[in-house]
């Protein structure tokens, strides 16, 4: 079995994102970045599949982005991935563009399973996994909170839906997107970081896999409007009166 894990470099979840004064983007200089948390969960699940005794030949992590994305790929290698691939580009792209790149990559590498985060915490688009499955013509299981590899070339996935839990069984190859409840990722240890330096990390232009057809130009960024200051009310009657004053009731 070959497992492909797409990962993304994002601004750390603990950082308060600020819009640049020229409104052409967000401030990234001196800002802490790291591996998208949902992608880290997907990688952890790939490692657990191998540790459970399933015959995993290779775990390949891939990222589409600038040279700085090597940082998250090295982290993924330190966590236990076998090799890494950076599809280098400086241009922004929409989820459909990334999905087309991954579609070309799966044609070349022929993975049995694509495991990825359900969304990235910077744009929260939650689209790339489903788009990849559609372009690939293979089954998908999204927002998965439990995953089992079955003996007959299938997998069983449990996902949370509005009315409770839903269990799916799909044929491999397939696309699976990870929810927060799927697992708790392991910590990176210093010896693993040192060993990761010896693992292969290849860099090729993303345009080789078709990036550019869906290129976008980001024209302007604006912060959300500030919330009005809240008020304290002494009792329920005052609360109802305040709602009526604002036209809510």
C-alpha positions, -999 to +999 in steps of 0.1 A: +000+000+000+012+035-009-003+064+011-001+100-002-006+128+024-009+163+011+001+190+037+000+227+038+021+254+055-002+278+074+001+306+100+001+290+134-034+288+150-022+307+181-012+338+160-036+367+155-037+373+118-032+409+108-039+425+074-010+444+058-012+482+056-015+480+018-043+455+020-025+432-004-023+403+020-017+393+056+014+399+076+038+369+073+071+385+082+083+372+116+050+352+120+051+316+133+040+291+107+037+253+108+019+222+096-018+226+091-033+208+122-058+187+101-030+175+078-009+166+108-038+143+120-040+128+085-002+120+086-006+105+121-033+082+108-011+071+080+016+062+104-008+043+127-020+023+097+016+011+091+022+005+128-009-016+130+008-041+107-007-032+073+018-035+045+025+001+038+053+004+012+056+042+014+041+073+030+047+103+007+040+138+019+035+165-007+030+203-004+022+229-030+038+263-021+070+283-019+104+271-008+095+279+028+071+249+027+101+227+031+098+235+068+065+215+071+078+188+049+108+183+071+084+182+101+064+155+084+096+135+077+106+138+113+071+125+124+077+094+103+069+100+066+093+082+042+098+108+016+086+143+007+078+162-024+076+200-028+057+213-058+072+247-058+053+278-068+050+314-056+015+320-071-017+316-050-042+290-062-078+280-054-087+245-041-097+234-077-062+242-088-046+222-060-070+193-067-059+192-103-023+192-093-029+163-069-049+145-096-019+146-119+003+135-090-018+104-082-016+094-119+022+095-116+026+080-081-005+057-081-012+057-043-037+033-028-049+059-003-049+097-002-051+109+034-055+146+040-069+171+064-106+180+059-096+217+055-068+242+060-071+266+089-062+296+068-090+296+042-113+269+057-124+260+022-130+223+029-130+216-008-097+201-020-103+165-009-138+162-024-126+179-056-097+155-059-120+125-055-143+138-082-115+144-106-099+110-098-132+092-101-126+074-068-146+070-036-143+095-008-149+096+029-148+131+044-146+144+080-136+110+092-133+104+130-124+067+128-107+047+101-102+009+096-084-008+067-102-040+059-086-072+045-104-072+012-090-040-003-116-018+013-117+006+042-144+014+068-148+051+078-169+066+106-179+102+102-200+126+122-231+139+105-260+161+118-280+131+131-251+112+147-225+089+132-224+075+097-203+044+087-191+040+051-172+012+034-154+022+002-130+005-022-094+015-025-080+036-040-099+063-021-096+098-007-101+103+031-102+136+049-094+137+086-115+153+113-100+165+147-114+134+165-096+109+143-065+109+166-040+129+186-007+135+167+026+125+183+053+150+192+084+154+171+116+141+189+150+156+184+166+123+171+138+120+146+145+156+134+181+146+129+172+115+110+147+134+088+176+153+073+187+121+056+153+114+041+146+124+005+129+157-002+124+164-039+115+198-054+098+202-088+079+232-103+042+229-096+036+239-132+048+205-142+016+191-128-007+217-143-007+245-118-015+278-135-047+270-153-067+281-122-044+308-110-060+337-092-050+373-084-057+384-049-068+420-052-075+432-016-077+419+020-098+436+046-102+427+083-136+418+096-156+448+111-151+453+148-179+441+170-200+467+188-193+468+225-217+447+246-239+460+273-249+447+307-286+445+316-298+442+352-327+417+345-347+398+319-371+426+313-342+449+304-328+423+282-361+419+263-364+457+260-329+459+245-338+433+219-369+452+210-350+484+207-326+467+182-355+453+162-347+417+170-381+411+187 
